[in-house]
Amino acid sequence: MSKNVKLSLAAIGAQASRLRVSSVLTNRGRDAHAPFRPSYFLFTLSLIHLVYLMTTLTTSAAWEQLPSLPEETGNFASGVIQGDLITLGGIVWKNDTKLWINTIRRYDTAKKSWSEIGKLPHALAYPAFGQTEKGIYFVGGGDGTNANSALYFCEANLPVKKLGQIPQPLLYSGAAIAGNKLFIACGVSDVADIKTLTNSFYAIDLANGKTEALPEFPAGKWILPSISAVGNKLFAFTGASLNPTDNTKVVNSDAAFVYSIAGKTWKPIKAYPLAVRGLASCALDDRHILLGGGYENDFRGDTFIYDTKSDSYFPTVDLPYRGMSNFIKAGEFIYWLGGEDKMKHRSNLCYRIAWKELLKSQYPRSTTPDAAR
């Protein structure tokens, strides 16, 4: 409840108390034709004011639970094809064993049902990926033994197509599509050796599969940055680097950066409110980026919206469950599904929320951005 609503409730309560006292002292013995008293009129106005505040400064935004995934799965590539959700590959845990899968699943948003629609060429998890109107592009990741360097494309007409190759295999990278290029940053080149992390940064031309090396990631050798594109800029949030006193472990960071695609330059922006890795991100419009989840000392359920114009964060509706997963934007909704919710475990839950409500929840009506109206 907002501060203004609480103050109005307190004022109305005080006004009601005064009216009860006034009624006892002045209305004994009066008949039903007693004259109009302004105090009742003011009380009515206060009630109307409360209703106004509650409808303009609070939100009814809430996550809606949907049918669960057929299997507890996380660390997959995901996106939207013809209005339906698609997941590609991922990790499942069975009998305390980590399994890397090659399953392609579809969630029919109209029928609200899941189905298996195909297989990847090989098992794949932890890829970098991005979405265009044509389909889903994904690169890197691994199969549990080897890291992958191939770029793949998934569209409505399966099977998945191989489009090209990056100079080195990578997993635990961050990626986003801007224009006709997939940008991929950081990661490790050996699935079994965290010490192989890198600060490499590439752009892959989606038309011909050619790769261009770009200025290195400014935070140094890094894993699990979260990257989103807005306009001609890339915004990178949080991640992790090697612990300087124990190179078998990593240290999370709250660092954030913006990359100018035209100028090919990085610069720091305001740090994320938490030092996490595996943060989920999704551009909501041409100004706002939704950020949530990740791992700090435990899995997080916080969400924030980053305003690219003011370089600021504001909190919004918490996730329906804590974890590391992907946001998928499809039409008017943001989806949160599957993912890593505990150590040695993945979730099969699936939720959605109207993304414009997330923006409305933080702005009084007079200042709500046009995109959220």
Secondary structure, DSSP 4 states (H G I P E B T S, - for coil): --HHHHHHHHHHHHHHHHHHHHHHHH-TT--TTPPP-HHHHHHHHHHHHHHHHHHHSS----PEE-PPPSS--BS-EEEEETTEEEEEEEEEEETTEEEEEEEEEEEETTTTEEEEEEE-SS--BS-EEEE-SS-EEEE--B-SSSB--EEEEE-SSPSPEEEEE-SS--BS-EEEEETTEEEEEEEES-TT-GGGEEEEEEEEETTT--EEE-SPPTT-SBB--EEEEETTEEEEEEEEEEETTEEEEEEEEEEEEEEETTTTEEEE-PPPSS-BBS-EEEE-SSSEEEEE--BSSSB---EEEEETTTTEEEE-PPPSS-SEEEEEEETTEEEEEEEE-BTTB----EEEEEHHHHHHTTS-GGG--GGG-
